[in-house]
Amino acid sequence: MSELKVNVISEVTGANGVVVDSVKLKDGGIVIADAGNIGSTSDVDAIAIGSDGDITLTQDLELQHDGAILSFGANDEVSLTHVHDTGLLLNSTNVIQFNDASQNIGAPSATVLDINATDEIELNATLVDINANVEISGTATTTGVHTFTAVPVFPNNTIETADIQADAITAAKIADNAVVTAGINADAVTGAKIADDAINSEHYTDGSIDTAHIADLQITSGKIAAGLLGGTIAFRAHSGSTQQAIDNATTTQVNLGTESFDIGGNFANSTFTVPSGGAGKYVLTCAARADASWAATDNLIVRMYVGANDDLGGGASNNIPAGHGGSANIQTIANLADGDTVKMYVYHDEGGSEQLQVGPANTFMSGVRVGA
Amino acid sequence: MATLYTKVKLYLEANSKTWDAEKNNIDLRNDGSGSYIKTWNVSGLTKPNDSKIAEYDSAGDTAETLHSVRKTRAREYPELKEQLDLLYKDLVAGKVDATGEWAKKIKKVKDDNPKS
């Protein structure tokens, strides 16, 4: 059929109205009556256009070309653009708001995404994996356990002893020399924070422990070097089985060949020598007894020579009656230095070369260190 | 051999000095290896050397032997009160001579311990 030109197709009374295979409009548009529909044979009301212009779709809306844009606003200032094989792009710094204008997601720049909420952003999942550095400007509260794969770094003075459980930090957790005194507040380390045997001599400086920090009875003798305490150096020696002849008027060193005891091993060759570290006050005793064969003697003198220069440490004289074997003895306290020696000498003016009685009860020398 | 003391004493006496007068000026010492003169402060007399000391070996031996005899005699003589008692008894008996008990006891000690 050739072209049919009709000015007006008026409504007729009939059940099917006007049926046309296709319609091509030459000019103007199609005007649908208020509350009218546009549809297909199978869905005659797929598109409904209200009297206010609202369009209602009863089926899907498909924008089937790449880069399709849905624009919003009187000047299209908000748009959603299809990105091929990727998704949708909200333009510019516009945001998607949820429930309230203050709850929104948007991008203030091409590299920053903001998620904003007034009170709370709740993430519900078994795992939140954050592949970025995290800055928390507020307070963080963790119910579970923080597990670090690297060593956490805390600002100075941010961890207080009240935040550390008793015995929580063992020596194994602290590298040698890792804790410096500048990082510890005064009195911040209490005894409860230090495990047994955790501190050895490498961890304190000389002179840093005063007596106020040593409990009673905590220092045993095994912790004290030999010679520092009284009684740790002591000796007693006496003349042996052979009587020693002492020439008249001759100050003679007494041969003390037999030791009763020698704690510290500092007595040898009839001479006591103060060991290194053994300087201090010593109680020293010397005694000599004349043989009963002596004639009457004005002076039996026992002398003690001490020190590096054999200074006279003391002497005692006694008058000896003939045939009685009298004795003389001396006891003194001497202040001796390391390396000083102590020797016992005897002098008499009996007239001849006379002998001393032997044995531990007659002619002997003894000494004991009593203090520094 | 005579002691150093005895020889020094003889050396002093040979030079018109005495031990008693000079003993505080002399210090004889024996540190276990023999006697020696540690200090010598005798005015007008030099410290004797070893050879000078050795010159008095013989005289020193004699002096010490004599000292030993005197010492033995002194020990063996009766005590003084006992001797006085003997003398009193001899006096009463008219035997204050070589026949008396006191004289006999003293003689025995001397004879038992001769000086040479």
Interface residues (C-beta under 8 A of the other chain):
Chain A: I246 D247 N248 A249 T250 T251 T252 Q253 N255 N269 S270 S293 A295 A322 G323 D349 G351 G352 S353
Chain B: T3 L4 Y5 T6 W19 K23 D27 L28 R29 N30 D31 G32 S35 K38 E64 H67 S68 K71 A74 R75
